[in-house]
Amino acid sequence: MNLSVLAVASEMSPLVKTGGLADVVGALPAALAREGVNTRTLIPGYPEVLAALGHGETVLAFDDLFGGPAWVQEGKLDRAIVYALVAPHLYARDGGPYADGNGVDYPDNAFRFAALALAAAEIAQGAINNFAADALHAHDWQAALAPAYLHYSAKPRPATIVTIHNIAFQGQFAKELLADLRLPPESFAMDGVEYYGAIGFLKAGLQLCDRITTVSPSYALEIETAEFGMGLDGLLRARAEIVSGILNGVDEGVWNPATDKRIAATYDAATPGARAKNRAALQKRFHLEPDPDAFLLGVVSRMSWQKGHDMLLANLPVLMARHAQLALLGAGEKHLEEGFLAAQDAYPGRVSAWIGYSEDMAHLIQAGADAFVVPSRFEPCGLTQLYALRYGAVPIVSRVGGLKDTIIDANEMAVQAGVATGVQFSPPTTEALAIALRRAEHFFRDKDTWRRLQINGMDTDVSWRHPAQRYAALYREAVAARR
């Protein structure tokens, strides 16, 4: 049975990206097409999105969408159909998708993303000619109000699925906005959109959708606990029968060391020695000493407490005493940015911190680093450790969420069996990370073991093939139940 699915998200690679959500939303349609699922994706018409898509056909118009006229413009990304919600009063801004140039959230974010959800609900109910959605797939809180609009509508509706990419971000707004958000009075209830006296966008979606997914099996279980559920664990336990975890995959057309034009030298699992050219290029680009014996660590990440970078920062003195090197690319919490910049000054040629983001540099770090560090305190799935596997940068990860599900720890039995792909540590503490870094460096000095870890990682299937099969099966199950 072929299906039509409307995906709804606040970002989509390569049109607009702040993190892994965009990569997932951008890569999944092509993988689903091979499973008989036709996906059309609705995203906000940010300036960069409209510039990339060009002028397309207007397929739906709104006289007043939360303060101004709006319309849906159809475009194409490769072979995928993309709907851009053009609403200049909501999206035509100089800052990022969620915040201004100073990192301050836009004060009208409730309306900016309610507009996205309301437009999605209209499209899902047949507002665009020649498109009938069997299912609506909402990604994260920015799209999660769509199931609520469908639930409180008198029209027939498709099956609805909400995917949690990070439950820490929930979209909570004042209850006084209920009517302005075009939600009925009865929706402000425990079994509706109400959440601790406010309007919860993610809570509403999780309460009113047909199926809930998150991006790894372990995270699906973790968020049903008070430690990881961020206040939504009770709801998720109550709806546990419809909660599932499906691992993310990697877009192999973008992340492939054998064809990657962003790196200094291409290679594959049969020629891992060619990574040495990328290693040298990475050291040169990041102004690190051209030391062939240094244990070179890489980091590409949003810098935050969640990601555990304070623990890595605390370990730098010991790492530097052992003549390791660190190439870091990322931005986020100011005290962490300042801490790594101070470390760069303290250890010139050994630590290099590039504050910001560059796709070229992200690829070069994966291709040139010996090991890739992901010390997260919680991690729904993570994509960077999957890229690291693909590129032969041995991952050093905390044993949580998707990191636990995707990396096989190099314990003695796994090494003997020849199946290890990286180094895990637990609990996520400075001390446990220190032990993991020492273990990884020990393996690095044993060239045969290290080469085996690299090749095992590069041979691991991290594609979208299996996840797409699971999503397609979930859609069909939800559609059959709704019908």
Secondary structure, 3 states (H helix, E strand, C coil): CCEEEEEECCCECCCECCCHHHHHHHHHHHHHHCCCEEEEEEEECCHHHHHHHCCCEEEEEECCCCCCCEEEEEEEECCEEEEEEECHHHHCCCCCCCECCCCCECCCHHHHHHHHHHHHHHHHCCCCCCCCCCEEEEEHHHHCCHHHHHHCCCCCCCEEEEEECCCCCCCEECHHHCCCCCCCHHHCCCCCCEECCEEEHHHHHHHHCCEEEECCHHHHHHCCCCCCCCCCHHHHHHCHHHEEECCCCCCCCCCCCCCCCCCCCCCCCCCHHHHHHHHHHHHHHCCCCCCCCCCEEEEEEEECCCCCHHHHHHHHHHHHHCCCEEEEEEEECHHHHHHHHHHHHHCCCCEEEEECCCHHHHHHHHHHCCEEEECCCCCCCCCHHHHHHHHCCEEEEECCHHHHHHCCECCHHHHHHCCCCEEEECCCCHHHHHHHHHHHHHHHHCHHHHHHHHHHHHHCCCCCHHHHHHHHHHHHHHHHHHC
